Amino acid sequence: MILLTGGAGYIGSHMLLALLQRGDDVVVLDNLSTGSKQVFDHVCRISGSNAEFVQGDIRDTDLLNIVFSRLPIDTVIHMAGLKSVSQSVVEPLRYYDNNVVGSINLLNVMRNFGVKKLLFASSISASKPCSPYAQSKSIVDEAMKDMAASDDTYSFISLRYSNPIGCYDVTLADTSQDNLLPAIMRVINGEQSYLTIFGNDYDTPDGTAMRDYVHILDVVDASLLALDYLDNHHGHHCLPVGSGKSTSVMRILELFAQQTNQCLPYVIKARRTGDTADSHCDISQACQQLGWQPKHSIYDAIASTTNFSITKGL
Ligand SMILES: NC(=O)c1ccc[n+]([C@@H]2O[C@H](COP(=O)([O-])OP(=O)(O)OC[C@H]3O[C@@H](n4cnc5c(N)ncnc54)[C@H](O)[C@@H]3O)[C@@H](O)[C@H]2O)c1
């Protein structure tokens, strides 16, 4: 059985759907701080399968002990975490507590119960940490590496995701405050009057920050292949997962404008602390080692996200 932490969140719910579709037994542990039980229920409904749901926190050792002692967990997919770069700059300890203390707690319980297989949702930002968020991911990657070095029966993988976008259906769309696509959708849906672009003075062709946007379905494919990879590979592995290309904020805005036939109002503000000019990743290792290849375009991702608004007649 697979324990999926953060399975009521954006990436976790897509992962849950794929696991249920391939017939895995899954228990989701989520404290619902940013995730939603409705999303979890929706995934069970569309997959035609059931997963167990435990509402709780990865920092709650007693709860983890109960979950691991009651259920035959042999694999953990750890996606529970806080992910706002800007919030992490304002509340660093909250991020270290949730993301680092929580993950170490989970690793401890895994060790005590002899669970050896772990996939961790790390971030491309962990390769050169510029924020407490990125640092929190990097620390967990390092802890996993050290733990795997101490016992060669562990099979651990840190997938350093870039910027997943798009959705299987709109109920599963990302709704977080910080990410670009949800912010654009709030403007399209009239919940916000304009988009704020943080910085147009980066050293990039149009001055706006460039990111490696990757379709969520490609992220899930890579993650499923990584789980299979762990069946035959011990140790700690760390792979960047993205599209391998970077796209500017302004270009994303243009693609939205093309698809929705409307120009989106925006204002330029100062750069955010912790943000970098360009963060695209090298996916050659992930392609080679996992036998994976991204299949979906940014255009597909935007289409899946805007579907709702277009059918609403916007
Ligand atoms: N979305 C991205 O751009 C991105 C990029 C790289 C890495 N990641 C990482 O992938 C993971 C999932 O991201 P997401 O986009 O789905 O975020 P999300 O906020 O949609 O999902 C995170 C889930 O974890 C749960 N959670 C948070 N802290 C918890 C805790 N202490 N105990 C139990 N549950 C907890 C939340 O309720 C939520 O359901 C995160 O760890 C994030 O850092 C995300």
The ligand as a MOL file (V3000), in Angstrom:
LIG
                    3D

  0  0  0     0  0            999 V3000
M  V30 BEGIN CTAB
M  V30 COUNTS 44 48 0 0 0
M  V30 BEGIN ATOM
M  V30 1 N 3.2590 23.3090 -7.5310 0
M  V30 2 C 4.5280 23.6330 -7.6970 0
M  V30 3 O 4.8260 24.6060 -8.3860 0
M  V30 4 C 5.6190 22.7920 -7.0570 0
M  V30 5 C 6.8960 22.7970 -7.6220 0
M  V30 6 C 7.9040 22.0390 -7.0350 0
M  V30 7 C 7.6250 21.2800 -5.8870 0
M  V30 8 N 6.3740 21.3140 -5.3580 0 CHG=1
M  V30 9 C 6.1380 20.5450 -4.1390 0
M  V30 10 O 5.1880 19.5430 -4.4020 0
M  V30 11 C 4.3680 19.3360 -3.2520 0
M  V30 12 C 2.9150 19.4880 -3.6320 0
M  V30 13 O 2.7130 20.7950 -4.1420 0
M  V30 14 P 1.2760 21.2880 -4.6220 0
M  V30 15 O 1.4880 22.2340 -5.7210 0
M  V30 16 O 0.3720 20.1260 -4.8220 0 CHG=-1
M  V30 17 O 0.8270 22.1040 -3.3280 0
M  V30 18 P -0.5880 22.1110 -2.5990 0
M  V30 19 O -0.5380 23.2030 -1.5950 0
M  V30 20 O -1.6940 22.1150 -3.5900 0
M  V30 21 O -0.5860 20.6900 -1.8670 0
M  V30 22 C 0.1120 20.4330 -0.6810 0
M  V30 23 C -0.7690 19.5320 0.1630 0
M  V30 24 O -0.0740 19.2100 1.3680 0
M  V30 25 C -0.9510 19.3880 2.4810 0
M  V30 26 N -0.0930 19.6950 3.6290 0
M  V30 27 C 0.7280 20.7730 3.7900 0
M  V30 28 N 1.3970 20.6660 4.9500 0
M  V30 29 C 0.9990 19.5070 5.5330 0
M  V30 30 C 1.3270 18.8420 6.7460 0
M  V30 31 N 2.1730 19.3860 7.6250 0
M  V30 32 N 0.7510 17.6560 7.0310 0
M  V30 33 C -0.1370 17.1080 6.1580 0
M  V30 34 N -0.5070 17.6910 5.0140 0
M  V30 35 C 0.0560 18.8780 4.7010 0
M  V30 36 C -1.8970 20.5100 2.0700 0
M  V30 37 O -3.1160 20.5170 2.7590 0
M  V30 38 C -2.0730 20.2110 0.5770 0
M  V30 39 O -3.1500 19.3280 0.3530 0
M  V30 40 C 4.8140 20.3730 -2.2060 0
M  V30 41 O 5.6840 19.7520 -1.2930 0
M  V30 42 C 5.5410 21.4060 -3.0310 0
M  V30 43 O 6.5500 22.0480 -2.3030 0
M  V30 44 C 5.3690 22.0360 -5.9200 0
M  V30 END ATOM
M  V30 BEGIN BOND
M  V30 1 1 1 2
M  V30 2 2 2 3
M  V30 3 1 2 4
M  V30 4 1 4 5
M  V30 5 2 4 44
M  V30 6 2 5 6
M  V30 7 1 6 7
M  V30 8 2 7 8
M  V30 9 1 8 9
M  V30 10 1 8 44
M  V30 11 1 9 10
M  V30 12 1 9 42
M  V30 13 1 10 11
M  V30 14 1 11 12
M  V30 15 1 11 40
M  V30 16 1 12 13
M  V30 17 1 13 14
M  V30 18 2 14 15
M  V30 19 1 14 16
M  V30 20 1 14 17
M  V30 21 1 17 18
M  V30 22 2 18 19
M  V30 23 1 18 20
M  V30 24 1 18 21
M  V30 25 1 21 22
M  V30 26 1 22 23
M  V30 27 1 23 24
M  V30 28 1 23 38
M  V30 29 1 24 25
M  V30 30 1 25 26
M  V30 31 1 25 36
M  V30 32 1 26 27
M  V30 33 1 26 35
M  V30 34 2 27 28
M  V30 35 1 28 29
M  V30 36 1 29 30
M  V30 37 2 29 35
M  V30 38 1 30 31
M  V30 39 2 30 32
M  V30 40 1 32 33
M  V30 41 2 33 34
M  V30 42 1 34 35
M  V30 43 1 36 37
M  V30 44 1 36 38
M  V30 45 1 38 39
M  V30 46 1 40 41
M  V30 47 1 40 42
M  V30 48 1 42 43
M  V30 END BOND
M  V30 END CTAB
M  END
